[in-house]
């Protein structure tokens, strides 16, 4: 397990939703970058009870802990996490401000 401090922005609305979803009980938000989408990469986020060997802690602040694997940590810098209450497409939105391009719907990105 290692720790680093990449630039991650999380809105208060997203933070509160994550805490309400169970992260205040000691869980972790795992963010993983996987191949896919029309721009090449997409984010996958899950809530997990434990860390795995080799995980990187990318945020540990105010009862909110975000982890990732070493390969995904290369893409995490510049990540913005938001939660939208919009009637259409309500939910979490993970976007990377450092992406060189992204698809029209915002689901995937290239670096």
DSSP file (Angstrom, degrees, kcal/mol; ACC not computed):
  #  RESIDUE AA STRUCTURE BP1 BP2  ACC     N-H-->O    O-->H-N    N-H-->O    O-->H-N    TCO  KAPPA ALPHA  PHI   PSI    X-CA   Y-CA   Z-CA
    1    1 A X              0   0    0      0, 0.0     2,-0.3     0, 0.0    55,-0.2   0.000 360.0 360.0 360.0 131.9    0.0    0.0    0.0
    2    2 A X  E     -a   56   0A   0     53,-1.8    55,-2.5    52,-0.1     2,-0.4  -0.864 360.0-137.9-130.6 168.5    1.3    3.4   -0.9
    3    3 A X  E     +a   57   0A   0     -2,-0.3     2,-0.3    53,-0.2    55,-0.2  -0.980  23.2 164.2-131.6 140.6    0.0    6.9   -0.7
    4    4 A X        -     0   0    0     53,-2.1     2,-0.2    -2,-0.4    -2,-0.0  -0.920  31.4-132.6-144.8 168.4    0.1    9.8   -3.1
    5    5 A X        +     0   0    0     -2,-0.3    53,-0.1    54,-0.1    54,-0.1  -0.539  30.5 171.0-128.7  69.1   -1.7   13.1   -3.5
    6    6 A X        -     0   0    0     -2,-0.2     2,-0.8    52,-0.1    -2,-0.1  -0.365  50.0 -89.2 -70.2 160.2   -2.8   13.6   -7.0
    7    7 A X        +     0   0    0     -2,-0.0    71,-2.8     2,-0.0    72,-0.7  -0.606  58.3 165.6 -75.6 109.1   -5.2   16.5   -7.7
    8    8 A X  E     -g   79   0B   0     -2,-0.8     2,-0.5    70,-0.2    72,-0.2  -0.991  20.5-159.1-124.8 133.7   -8.7   15.3   -7.2
    9    9 A X  E     -g   80   0B   0     70,-2.7    72,-3.1    -2,-0.4     2,-0.4  -0.956  10.8-179.2-112.3 128.7  -11.7   17.5   -6.9
   10   10 A X  E     -g   81   0B   0     -2,-0.5    72,-0.2    70,-0.2    -2,-0.0  -0.993  22.2-131.9-128.9 127.7  -14.8   16.2   -5.3
   11   11 A X     >  -     0   0    0     70,-2.3     4,-2.6    -2,-0.4     5,-0.2  -0.331  22.7-116.3 -73.4 158.7  -18.0   18.3   -4.9
   12   12 A X  H  > S+     0   0    0      1,-0.2     4,-2.6     2,-0.2     5,-0.2   0.876 116.7  55.1 -61.8 -38.0  -19.8   18.4   -1.6
   13   13 A X  H  > S+     0   0    0      2,-0.2     4,-2.0     1,-0.2    -1,-0.2   0.918 110.8  44.3 -62.0 -43.9  -22.8   16.8   -3.2
   14   14 A X  H  > S+     0   0    0     67,-0.2     4,-2.3     2,-0.2    -2,-0.2   0.908 112.4  52.5 -67.2 -42.1  -20.7   13.9   -4.4
   15   15 A X  H  X S+     0   0    0     -4,-2.6     4,-2.3     1,-0.2    -2,-0.2   0.929 110.6  47.2 -59.2 -46.4  -18.9   13.6   -1.0
   16   16 A X  H  X S+     0   0    0     -4,-2.6     4,-2.5     1,-0.2    -1,-0.2   0.896 110.8  51.7 -65.1 -40.1  -22.2   13.4    0.9
   17   17 A X  H  X S+     0   0    0     -4,-2.0     4,-1.4     2,-0.2    -1,-0.2   0.899 110.6  49.1 -62.3 -40.7  -23.7   10.8   -1.5
   18   18 A X  H  <>S+     0   0    0     -4,-2.3     5,-1.8     2,-0.2     4,-0.3   0.908 111.6  48.1 -66.2 -42.1  -20.6    8.6   -1.1
   19   19 A X  H ><>S+     0   0    0     -4,-2.3     3,-1.3     1,-0.2     5,-0.9   0.904 111.0  51.3 -64.5 -40.0  -20.8    8.9    2.7
   20   20 A X  H 3<5S+     0   0    0     -4,-2.5    -1,-0.2     1,-0.2    -2,-0.2   0.795 103.1  61.3 -64.4 -28.1  -24.5    8.1    2.6
   21   21 A X  T 3<5S-     0   0    0     -4,-1.4    -1,-0.2    -5,-0.2    -2,-0.2   0.498 132.3 -82.8 -80.6  -3.5  -23.7    5.0    0.4
   22   22 A X  T X >S+     0   0    0     -3,-1.3     3,-1.3    -4,-0.3     5,-0.7   0.435  94.6 118.9 123.3  -0.9  -21.5    3.5    3.2
   23   23 A X  G > <S+     0   0    0     -5,-1.8     3,-1.3     1,-0.3    -4,-0.2   0.746  70.4  68.1 -70.4 -20.1  -18.1    5.0    3.1
   24   24 A X  G 3 <S+     0   0    0     -5,-0.9    -1,-0.3     1,-0.3    -5,-0.1   0.687  89.4  66.2 -71.7 -14.9  -18.5    6.5    6.6
   25   25 A X  G < 5S-     0   0    0     -3,-1.3    -1,-0.3    -6,-0.2    -2,-0.1   0.240 132.1 -82.9 -88.4  14.4  -18.4    2.9    7.9
   26   26 A X  T < 5S+     0   0    0     -3,-1.3    -2,-0.2    37,-0.2    -3,-0.2   0.544  85.8 136.9 101.9   7.8  -14.8    2.4    6.8
   27   27 A X      < -     0   0    0     -5,-0.7     2,-0.4    -4,-0.1    38,-0.4  -0.206  43.8-129.7 -80.4 176.6  -15.2    1.5    3.2
   28   28 A X  E     -B   48   0A   0     20,-3.1    20,-2.8    22,-0.1     2,-0.7  -0.946   6.9-132.7-126.5 145.9  -13.2    2.7    0.2
   29   29 A X  E     -Bc  47  66A   0     36,-2.8    38,-2.8    -2,-0.4     2,-0.6  -0.909  26.8-156.6 -93.5 117.4  -14.2    4.1   -3.1
   30   30 A X  E     -Bc  46  67A   0     16,-3.4    16,-2.1    -2,-0.7     2,-0.5  -0.857   7.3-167.6 -97.0 124.8  -12.2    2.3   -5.7
   31   31 A X  E     -B   45   0A   0     36,-2.5    38,-0.4    -2,-0.6     2,-0.4  -0.960   9.5-179.9-111.9 126.4  -11.6    4.1   -9.0
   32   32 A X  E     -B   44   0A   0     12,-3.0    12,-2.7    -2,-0.5     2,-0.6  -0.970  22.6-140.3-127.3 140.3  -10.3    2.1  -11.9
   33   33 A X  E     +B   43   0A   0     -2,-0.4     2,-0.3    10,-0.2    10,-0.2  -0.893  28.9 179.8 -99.2 125.1   -9.4    3.1  -15.4
   34   34 A X  E     -B   42   0A   0      8,-2.8     8,-2.4    -2,-0.6     2,-0.2  -0.881  33.8 -99.7-123.9 156.2  -10.4    0.5  -17.9
   35   35 A X  E    S+B   41   0A   0     -2,-0.3     2,-0.3     6,-0.2     6,-0.3  -0.539  74.0  87.2 -71.7 136.4  -10.1    0.3  -21.7
   36   36 A X        +     0   0    0      4,-1.6     4,-0.4    -2,-0.2     3,-0.2  -0.884  37.1  73.7 156.4 174.4  -13.4    1.1  -23.4
   37   37 A X  S >  S-     0   0    0     -2,-0.3     3,-0.7     1,-0.2    -1,-0.2   0.005  89.6 -69.7  77.0 171.7  -15.7    3.7  -24.8
   38   38 A X  T 3  S+     0   0    0      1,-0.2    -1,-0.2     2,-0.1    64,-0.0   0.641 131.8  49.3 -76.9 -13.3  -15.2    5.6  -28.0
   39   39 A X  T 3  S-     0   0    0     -3,-0.2    -1,-0.2     2,-0.2    -2,-0.2   0.463 116.2-105.5-105.3  -1.9  -12.2    7.6  -26.7
   40   40 A X  S <  S+     0   0    0     -3,-0.7    -4,-1.6    -4,-0.4     2,-0.3  -0.069  88.5  53.1 114.3 -35.7  -10.2    4.7  -25.3
   41   41 A X  E     -BD  35 109A   0     68,-1.6    68,-2.5    -6,-0.3     2,-0.3  -0.966  52.0-178.0-136.1 150.6  -10.6    4.8  -21.5
   42   42 A X  E     -B   34   0A   0     -8,-2.4    -8,-2.8    -2,-0.3     2,-0.3  -0.983  26.6-115.5-143.1 155.5  -13.4    5.0  -19.0
   43   43 A X  E     -B   33   0A   0     64,-0.5     2,-0.4    -2,-0.3   -10,-0.2  -0.697  21.3-165.8 -91.0 143.6  -13.7    5.2  -15.2
   44   44 A X  E     -B   32   0A   0    -12,-2.7   -12,-3.0    -2,-0.3     2,-0.4  -0.999   7.8-168.9-125.0 131.7  -15.2    2.4  -13.1
   45   45 A X  E     +B   31   0A   0     -2,-0.4     2,-0.3   -14,-0.2   -14,-0.2  -0.982  11.2 165.1-127.6 132.0  -16.1    3.1   -9.5
   46   46 A X  E     -B   30   0A   0    -16,-2.1   -16,-3.4    -2,-0.4     2,-0.5  -0.959  34.5-121.8-138.3 156.4  -17.0    0.6   -6.8
   47   47 A X  E     -B   29   0A   0     -2,-0.3     2,-0.3   -18,-0.2   -18,-0.2  -0.888  35.5-176.8 -99.3 129.4  -17.4    0.7   -3.1
   48   48 A X  E     -B   28   0A   0    -20,-2.8   -20,-3.1    -2,-0.5     3,-0.0  -0.931  30.7-143.4-129.4 150.6  -15.2   -1.9   -1.3
   49   49 A X  S    S+     0   0    0     -2,-0.3     2,-0.3   -22,-0.2    -1,-0.1   0.786  83.5  27.1 -80.9 -29.5  -14.7   -2.9    2.3
   50   50 A X  S    S-     0   0    0    -22,-0.1     2,-0.2   -23,-0.0   -22,-0.1  -0.905  74.1-117.1-135.6 159.1  -10.9   -3.6    2.1
   51   51 A X        -     0   0    0     -2,-0.3     2,-0.3     4,-0.1     3,-0.0  -0.572  28.3-134.5 -86.9 158.3   -7.8   -2.6    0.2
   52   52 A X    >   -     0   0    0     -2,-0.2     3,-2.0     1,-0.1     2,-0.0  -0.734  37.6 -78.7-106.6 161.0   -5.8   -5.0   -1.9
   53   53 A X  T 3  S+     0   0    0     -2,-0.3    -1,-0.1     1,-0.3     0, 0.0  -0.350 119.1  20.9 -56.7 134.7   -2.1   -5.5   -2.0
   54   54 A X  T 3  S+     0   0    0      1,-0.3    16,-0.3    15,-0.1    -1,-0.3   0.338  87.3 148.3  88.3  -6.8   -0.5   -2.7   -4.1
   55   55 A X    <   -     0   0    0     -3,-2.0   -53,-1.8    14,-0.1     2,-0.5  -0.234  39.5-139.4 -61.1 151.1   -3.4   -0.3   -3.9
   56   56 A X  E     -aE   2  68A   0     12,-3.3    12,-1.9   -55,-0.2     2,-0.7  -0.955   6.8-137.7-113.1 128.8   -2.7    3.4   -3.9
   57   57 A X  E     +aE   3  67A   0    -55,-2.5   -53,-2.1    -2,-0.5    10,-0.2  -0.782  25.7 173.6 -84.1 118.8   -4.6    5.8   -1.6
   58   58 A X  E     +     0   0A   0      8,-2.6     2,-0.3    -2,-0.7     9,-0.2   0.605  68.2  16.4-103.4 -14.7   -5.4    8.8   -3.7
   59   59 A X  E     + E   0  66A   0      7,-1.5     7,-2.7   -54,-0.1    -1,-0.3  -0.914  52.5 166.9-157.1 131.8   -7.6   10.6   -1.2
   60   60 A X  E     + E   0  65A   0     -2,-0.3     2,-0.3     5,-0.2     5,-0.2  -0.729  34.8 128.3-144.2  89.3   -8.0   10.2    2.6
   61   61 A X  E >   - E   0  64A   0      3,-2.3     3,-1.5    -2,-0.2    -2,-0.0  -0.983  67.4  -7.3-151.3 131.1   -9.9   13.2    4.0
   62   62 A X  T 3  S-     0   0    0     -2,-0.3    -1,-0.1     1,-0.3     3,-0.1   0.890 127.1 -48.8  53.9  50.9  -12.9   13.7    6.2
   63   63 A X  T 3  S+     0   0    0      1,-0.2     2,-0.6   -39,-0.0    -1,-0.3   0.561 115.0 114.4  67.8  11.4  -14.1   10.1    6.3
   64   64 A X  E <   - E   0  61A   0     -3,-1.5    -3,-2.3   -40,-0.1     2,-0.5  -0.955  41.9-178.7-116.5 119.0  -13.7    9.7    2.5
   65   65 A X  E     - E   0  60A   0     -2,-0.6   -36,-2.8   -38,-0.4     2,-0.5  -0.969   5.1-170.6-123.2 123.6  -11.1    7.3    1.2
   66   66 A X  E     -cE  29  59A   0     -7,-2.7    -8,-2.6    -2,-0.5    -7,-1.5  -0.941   9.2-179.8-114.7 131.6  -10.4    6.8   -2.5
   67   67 A X  E     +cE  30  57A   0    -38,-2.8   -36,-2.5    -2,-0.5     2,-0.3  -0.848   5.2 172.2-125.9 162.2   -8.1    4.0   -3.7
   68   68 A X  E     - E   0  56A   0    -12,-1.9   -12,-3.3    -2,-0.3     2,-0.2  -0.951  35.9 -94.7-155.5 172.3   -6.9    2.8   -7.1
   69   69 A X     >  -     0   0    0    -38,-0.4     4,-1.9    -2,-0.3   -14,-0.1  -0.558  43.9-104.4 -88.9 161.6   -4.5    0.3   -8.6
   70   70 A X  H  > S+     0   0    0    -16,-0.3     4,-0.5     1,-0.2    -1,-0.1   0.869 119.3  49.9 -56.5 -40.4   -1.0    1.5   -9.6
   71   71 A X  H >4 S+     0   0    0      1,-0.2     3,-1.2     2,-0.2     4,-0.2   0.931 111.8  47.3 -65.8 -44.6   -1.8    1.5  -13.3
   72   72 A X  H >> S+     0   0    0      1,-0.2     3,-2.1     2,-0.2     4,-0.6   0.796  97.3  72.3 -66.6 -27.4   -5.0    3.5  -12.9
   73   73 A X  H 3X S+     0   0    0     -4,-1.9     4,-0.6     1,-0.3     3,-0.5   0.750  85.6  67.2 -61.6 -21.5   -3.2    6.0  -10.7
   74   74 A X  H << S+     0   0    0     -3,-1.2    -1,-0.3    -4,-0.5    -2,-0.2   0.724 107.6  38.7 -67.9 -20.9   -1.4    7.3  -13.8
   75   75 A X  H <4 S+     0   0    0     -3,-2.1    -1,-0.2    -4,-0.2    -2,-0.2   0.441  96.5  81.1-107.3  -3.5   -4.8    8.6  -15.1
   76   76 A X  H ><  +     0   0    0     -4,-0.6     3,-2.1    -3,-0.5    -2,-0.1   0.801  60.8 104.3 -79.4 -30.4   -6.3    9.9  -11.8
   77   77 A X  T 3< S+     0   0    0     -4,-0.6    21,-0.3     1,-0.3   -69,-0.2  -0.307  88.8  21.6 -57.3 127.5   -4.6   13.3  -11.6
   78   78 A X  T 3  S+     0   0    0    -71,-2.8    19,-2.2     1,-0.3    -1,-0.3   0.503  87.7 155.7  92.5   5.8   -7.1   16.0  -12.6
   79   79 A X  E <   -gH   8  96B   0     -3,-2.1   -70,-2.7   -72,-0.7     2,-0.5  -0.463  26.7-161.1 -71.5 134.2  -10.1   13.8  -11.8
   80   80 A X  E     -gH   9  95B   0     15,-3.4    15,-2.3   -72,-0.2     2,-0.5  -0.974   2.8-164.4-113.8 127.7  -13.3   15.7  -10.9
   81   81 A X  E     +gH  10  94B   0    -72,-3.1   -70,-2.3    -2,-0.5     2,-0.3  -0.962  18.5 161.3-115.5 124.2  -16.0   13.8   -9.1
   82   82 A X  E     - H   0  93B   0     11,-2.3    11,-3.0    -2,-0.5     2,-0.4  -0.895  30.0-140.9-134.5 162.7  -19.5   15.2   -9.0
   83   83 A X  E     - H   0  92B   0     -2,-0.3     2,-0.4     9,-0.3     9,-0.2  -0.998  17.9-158.3-127.3 129.2  -23.1   14.0   -8.4
   84   84 A X  E     - H   0  91B   0      7,-2.7     7,-2.1    -2,-0.4    -2,-0.0  -0.885  17.6-164.8-110.6 136.8  -25.9   15.3  -10.5
   85   85 A X        +     0   0    0     -2,-0.4     5,-0.2     5,-0.2    -1,-0.1   0.187  43.1 144.1 -96.7  13.5  -29.6   15.2   -9.5
   86   86 A X        -     0   0    0      3,-0.2     4,-0.2     5,-0.1    -2,-0.1  -0.175  59.6-126.2 -54.9 145.8  -30.6   15.9  -13.1
   87   87 A X  S    S+     0   0    0      2,-0.1     2,-0.5     1,-0.1     3,-0.4   0.893 102.0  48.5 -60.8 -40.3  -33.8   14.1  -14.2
   88   88 A X  S    S+     0   0    0      1,-0.2    -1,-0.1     0, 0.0    -2,-0.1  -0.895 128.0   3.1-103.4 131.7  -31.9   12.7  -17.1
   89   89 A X  S    S+     0   0    0     -2,-0.5    -3,-0.2     1,-0.2    -1,-0.2   0.862  81.9 177.4  63.1  41.0  -28.6   11.0  -16.3
   90   90 A X        +     0   0    0     -3,-0.4     2,-0.3    -4,-0.2    -5,-0.2  -0.481  35.2  66.1 -68.1 144.5  -28.7   11.5  -12.6
   91   91 A X  E    S-H   84   0B   0     -7,-2.1    -7,-2.7    -2,-0.1     2,-0.2  -0.868  87.3 -23.1 139.7-170.3  -25.7   10.0  -10.8
   92   92 A X  E     -H   83   0B   0     -2,-0.3     2,-0.5    -9,-0.2    -9,-0.3  -0.468  48.5-159.6 -75.5 143.4  -22.0   10.3  -10.3
   93   93 A X  E     -H   82   0B   0    -11,-3.0   -11,-2.3    -2,-0.2     2,-0.6  -0.984   5.5-171.4-126.5 120.5  -19.9   12.0  -13.0
   94   94 A X  E     +H   81   0B   0     -2,-0.5     2,-0.3   -13,-0.2   -51,-0.2  -0.954  15.3 167.3-112.3 117.6  -16.2   11.3  -13.1
   95   95 A X  E     -H   80   0B   0    -15,-2.3   -15,-3.4    -2,-0.6     2,-0.6  -0.957  28.8-140.0-131.0 149.3  -14.3   13.5  -15.6
   96   96 A X  E >   -H   79   0B   0     -2,-0.3     3,-1.7   -17,-0.2   -17,-0.2  -0.932   3.4-162.1-113.2 113.2  -10.6   14.1  -16.1
   97   97 A X  T 3  S+     0   0    0    -19,-2.2    -1,-0.1    -2,-0.6   -19,-0.1   0.638  90.9  59.2 -66.7 -14.6   -9.7   17.7  -16.8
   98   98 A X  T 3  S+     0   0    0    -21,-0.3    -1,-0.3   -23,-0.1   -20,-0.1   0.404  76.7 122.7 -93.5   1.5   -6.3   16.6  -18.2
   99   99 A X    <   -     0   0    0     -3,-1.7    12,-0.2     1,-0.1     3,-0.1  -0.371  59.5-144.2 -65.8 140.8   -7.9   14.4  -20.9
  100  100 A X  S    S-     0   0    0     10,-2.2     2,-0.3     1,-0.3    11,-0.2   0.765  81.4  -8.2 -76.7 -25.3   -6.8   15.2  -24.4
  101  101 A X  E     -F  110   0A   0      9,-1.2     9,-2.6   -62,-0.1     2,-0.3  -0.974  62.0-163.1-161.2 160.6  -10.2   14.4  -25.7
  102  102 A X  E     -F  109   0A   0     -2,-0.3     7,-0.2     7,-0.2     5,-0.0  -0.971  30.6 -99.0-144.4 160.0  -13.5   12.9  -24.5
  103  103 A X    >   -     0   0    0      5,-1.7     3,-1.1    -2,-0.3     5,-0.0  -0.271  41.7-101.3 -75.9 167.7  -16.5   11.4  -26.2
  104  104 A X  T 3  S+     0   0    0      1,-0.3    -1,-0.1     2,-0.1    -2,-0.0   0.821 122.1  46.8 -60.0 -34.9  -19.7   13.5  -26.7
  105  105 A X  T 3  S-     0   0    0      1,-0.0    -1,-0.3     3,-0.0    -2,-0.0   0.579 108.1-123.9 -86.2  -8.6  -21.5   11.8  -23.8
  106  106 A X  S <  S+     0   0    0     -3,-1.1   -12,-0.1     2,-0.2    -2,-0.1   0.563  77.1 119.5  81.5   8.4  -18.5   12.2  -21.5
  107  107 A X  S    S+     0   0    0    -65,-0.1   -64,-0.5   -14,-0.1     2,-0.3   0.716  73.7  29.7 -81.6 -20.6  -18.3    8.5  -20.7
  108  108 A X        -     0   0    0    -66,-0.2    -5,-1.7    -5,-0.0     2,-0.3  -0.918  63.9-169.9-138.2 164.5  -14.8    8.0  -22.0
  109  109 A X  E     -DF  41 102A   0    -68,-2.5   -68,-1.6    -2,-0.3     2,-0.3  -0.942  13.8-138.3-148.2 164.7  -11.6    9.9  -22.5
  110  110 A X  E       F   0 101A   0     -9,-2.6   -10,-2.2    -2,-0.3    -9,-1.2  -0.940 360.0 360.0-125.6 150.9   -8.2    9.8  -24.1
  111  111 A X              0   0    0     -2,-0.3    -1,-0.1   -12,-0.2   -71,-0.1   0.326 360.0 360.0-130.1 360.0   -4.8   10.9  -22.6
